[in-house]
Amino acid sequence: MTTTSRLQDLTKGAVFVALLMVFAMIPGIPLGFLPVPIVLQNLAVMLVVLILGPKRGTMVMTVFLLLAAIGLPVLSGGRGGLAVLTGPTAGYIWAWLLFPAVYWGLNRLVFGHRNLAKPAWWQSVILLIIVDLILDFGMGAAWLHFNQGLGFWSAYWVNMVFVPGDLLKIALAVFLDQALWQANQH
């Protein structure tokens, strides 16, 4: 790896950490029946996954979560610190760390893509839906069960209120990814 490509990787990583922070400035919409708000920040997580790939995406999410852990207000609504990373929303946030590896692993397993081949737009949509509905909702529900005493399946099914918004975020993330990829090809 050349010095130029390392610098490019660092720069891309810094840009995406900054993007995650910018999305944190958009406050979440609280739901009265669940201690988890509707947030836009997971759109930035989807972009990290789609654009940076498994290795760089996981590194960016690790740096981002470390910044949150030391108390910087990098999470939605300007929150940060260990209390947030162990509070009601922790399962969803920790799932973000696994998003890049799981997405790209499924890309290889389900669609047979090797060497990080770019999936077609519809494949990206399917993969993000799977990762969102199973990984994120599953870890979120498991943590709500453990942390708040909610039944796992009750917590999981309550997550369905997030599906319409998440589908819009998935569509936007895939559209932006495809547009950037097309622009980069010319």
N, C-alpha and C positions, 0 to 999 in steps of 0.2 A: 504494500500500500504506500503510495507516494505521500509526501507532505501536503501536496495540494488536495488530494482526496481526503486526507485526514482533516484538513482545515474545512473542507466543504461539509464533511460529516458533522463536525463540531458546530458549524454555522447553522446547518439545517436543524440539528438538535436544539440549539439555543432558540431558534425561531419558533419551534414547536412548543418548547417549554413556555415561551412568552405568549404564544397563542392560547395555551391552556390557562395561563394567568389572566389574559384578557377576557376569556369566556367566564372566568370566575367572578368578574365584576358585574355580570348580569345576574341579579338575584333570582333565587329559586322561587317557584310558586308553591306555597305550602298547601298540603291537603289535610283537612281536619281529621280524617280517619286513619292516616298512616303517618308515622314520623319521618317520612321521606318526601322531600319536595320534588317538583318537576324542575329539572335544570337543563340548561343548554350546554353545559360543559362537556357532556358525553359526546356531543357532536365533534368537539376538538379531539377527543380520544379516538373517535372513529377515523378522523383525518390522519392522526398519528399512525394508526394501524395501516391504513390504505397506502399512505405515501412513503413511510419510512421503512416498512418491512418488519420482520420479527426481531432482529438483533438491535437495530437502531431504535425501533419503536419501544422495545422493552427497556433500553437504556434511558430513553427520554422519560418514560413513565416512572422508572426508578428514581431518577433525579427529581422529578416532580413530587413524588410521594415523600422523598427525603426532605424537600423544602417544606411540605405540609407538616411533616413530623416535627421539625424544629420550630414550628409555630408561625411560619410565614403565612399570611392570609391568601393562599393560592387556591382555595376551594370555593365553590359557589357561595355567594353572599359574604365574601371576605373572611372565610373561616380558615382555621389551621390549627395545628397542635395535636398532641396525642389524644386529647379528649374526643376530637372529631374522628380520629382514626380508630377509635374503640367505641364510638357512639352508635346510635341506631343506623346511620348510613354507611358504616364502615365496610360491610360486606360488598356493597356496590362499588365503593372506592377501591378496595383491594382487588376486586375483579379486573379493574382497569390494567393492573400490572400484568395480568395474564392474557389480556386481549390480543396483543400482537402475536405471541407464540401460538395461541390456540387458533386464531384466524388463519395464519399462514400454514399451520399444521393441517388444518381441515382443507385448505386449498390444495395441498399436496395429496392428502388422503382421498378426498371426495372427487376432485377433478383431475387428479394425476399430474398436476403441474409440477415441474422440476425447476430447481434453481431460481425460485422466486418469480416464475413467469407471471406476468400480469393477467389476472382473471378478466374475463369479459364482464361488462357492467352488470349483467343479470346474475352472474356467479358471485360477484361482490355483494350484491343485495342479499342473495340467499345466505352467504357466509356470515354477513353482519347480523342478519335476523337470528340465525342459529346461535351465534356468540352472545347476542344481546338477550334473547329469550331463555337460553339455557345457562350460560356462564354467569352473566350479570344478575339476572333475576334469581337464579339458583343460589348464588353466593349471598345476594342480598337477603333472600328469604331465610337461608340457613342462619345468617347472622342475627336477623330479627328474632328468629326462634330462640337462639342461644342468648342473645342480649336482652330482649324485651319479653321473652316468654310467650311469644305468639306461636301458634301452631305452624309448622313448616308449610303445609299445603294451603292453609288460610293466608299466610303471608305471601306465598307464591302467587296465588290466584288474585290477590288484591293488586299485585303488580300489573295485571292486565289493563289497569287504568292508564298505564304509561305507554301501552302499545301504539295507539294512534300517533302520539307525538314522536315516539322513537322511530316509527316508520317514516315520518316526514324527515327526521334527522338523517336516517339511513339514506333516503333518496337524495337529500342535499349533499351528504358526504360523498356518495358515489358520483353524483353529477360533477362536483368540484374536482374530485380525483381524476375522473375521465377527461375533464376539460384541461386540467394541468398536464396530464400525460400527453394529450393530443398536441397542446402548445409546445411541449418539450420535444415532440417528434419532428417539428418543422424548423 
